[in-house]
Amino acid sequence: MTVATVLSPTFHRIRQHRQAASPDSLPALPQTDPLARLLTPREAAARLQVAEATLERWRTRGGGPRFIKLSGRVVRYADEDLRAFVQACAVVSTAGTG
């Protein structure tokens, strides 16, 4: 018996497993999953119709939408956080109450 004959069934099982676990065969993430779609600062700025620099200023000074800091330089925004920010900014009047 050769080594190829002994390893052949194992090799074929590994190949089948890899093919079964290919990205095309994996189920799509549900849209309720917060990781389903994270927006880059450029995409978030375009969605809010503000400059990317405005988002950066809001991140450093506060007052903007919640953001996710994945690492030292990687920032992302969840679509639901942008929607919540816009809803929080909605006002009926600019007149003061006092």
Backbone torsions as a table, in degrees:
resi	resn	phi	psi	omega
1	MET	NA	136.6	-179.0
2	THR	-95.3	165.2	177.9
3	VAL	-62.3	-37.9	179.5
4	ALA	-61.8	-37.5	179.7
5	THR	-68.2	-40.2	-179.9
6	VAL	-70.0	-42.6	-176.6
7	LEU	-81.1	-16.0	-174.9
8	SER	-56.0	-49.4	179.2
9	PRO	-62.0	-39.3	178.6
10	THR	-65.1	-44.2	179.3
11	PHE	-58.9	-43.8	-178.9
12	HIS	-67.3	-36.9	176.6
13	ARG	-64.8	-41.6	178.4
14	ILE	-63.8	-43.2	179.2
15	ARG	-61.7	-44.0	178.9
16	GLN	-63.0	-41.3	179.4
17	HIS	-62.9	-43.8	179.4
18	ARG	-64.2	-40.2	178.8
19	GLN	-67.6	-37.0	-179.9
20	ALA	-69.0	-28.2	-177.8
21	ALA	-98.0	18.7	179.8
22	SER	-66.9	152.1	-178.7
23	PRO	-56.8	-28.3	-179.9
24	ASP	-69.1	-26.2	-176.8
25	SER	-92.6	-8.0	-179.4
26	LEU	-77.0	144.2	179.0
27	PRO	-69.4	148.9	178.8
28	ALA	-70.7	148.6	176.6
29	LEU	-69.5	141.1	176.7
30	PRO	-67.1	150.6	-177.4
31	GLN	-66.8	-17.8	178.3
32	THR	-78.4	-10.8	178.6
33	ASP	-72.1	126.2	-178.7
34	PRO	-62.7	-20.9	178.9
35	LEU	-89.4	-1.6	-178.3
36	ALA	-58.4	-41.2	179.6
37	ARG	-151.8	104.0	173.9
38	LEU	-101.9	135.4	-176.8
39	LEU	-96.2	142.6	173.3
40	THR	-73.5	163.5	176.1
41	PRO	-56.2	-37.0	178.7
42	ARG	-64.0	-44.8	179.6
43	GLU	-66.4	-40.2	179.6
44	ALA	-66.1	-41.4	178.4
45	ALA	-62.6	-41.7	178.4
46	ALA	-64.2	-40.2	-179.9
47	ARG	-65.5	-38.9	179.9
48	LEU	-85.1	-8.0	-178.4
49	GLN	60.0	45.5	174.2
50	VAL	-129.3	166.5	177.8
51	ALA	-73.2	150.0	176.8
52	GLU	-59.2	-34.4	177.9
53	ALA	-64.2	-31.9	177.3
54	THR	-64.5	-44.0	177.2
55	LEU	-61.4	-40.9	178.8
56	GLU	-62.9	-41.9	178.5
57	ARG	-63.9	-42.3	177.6
58	TRP	-62.5	-37.0	179.5
59	ARG	-65.2	-38.8	-176.8
60	THR	-82.8	-34.1	-177.0
61	ARG	-99.8	-16.7	-177.7
62	GLY	92.3	169.1	177.0
63	GLY	97.8	-4.6	-179.6
64	GLY	-102.1	-168.7	178.7
65	PRO	-71.4	155.5	175.0
66	ARG	-60.2	147.0	178.6
67	PHE	-136.2	164.8	-178.8
68	ILE	-115.9	125.4	179.2
69	LYS	-105.3	102.4	-176.5
70	LEU	-76.5	-31.6	176.0
71	SER	-156.4	-171.1	-177.1
72	GLY	-52.9	-37.3	-176.1
73	ARG	-120.5	-4.1	-175.1
74	VAL	-99.4	111.9	-179.6
75	VAL	-116.9	138.1	176.9
76	ARG	-136.8	160.2	178.8
77	TYR	-125.3	134.9	173.5
78	ALA	-84.4	139.4	-178.9
79	ASP	-57.2	-40.1	-179.2
80	GLU	-64.1	-32.4	177.5
81	ASP	-69.9	-36.2	176.5
82	LEU	-65.9	-41.6	178.3
83	ARG	-63.2	-42.7	178.8
84	ALA	-63.5	-38.5	178.6
85	PHE	-63.0	-44.8	179.6
86	VAL	-63.6	-42.3	178.1
87	GLN	-62.0	-39.3	179.2
88	ALA	-68.0	-25.4	-179.9
89	CYS	-83.3	-10.8	-177.9
90	ALA	-66.6	130.9	177.9
91	VAL	-131.4	157.8	178.7
92	VAL	-94.4	-36.2	-175.9
93	SER	-151.3	154.6	175.6
94	THR	-93.4	-2.6	179.6
95	ALA	-69.1	136.3	178.3
96	GLY	-75.0	159.9	-179.5
97	THR	-94.5	-7.1	-170.9
98	GLY	-125.5	NA	NA
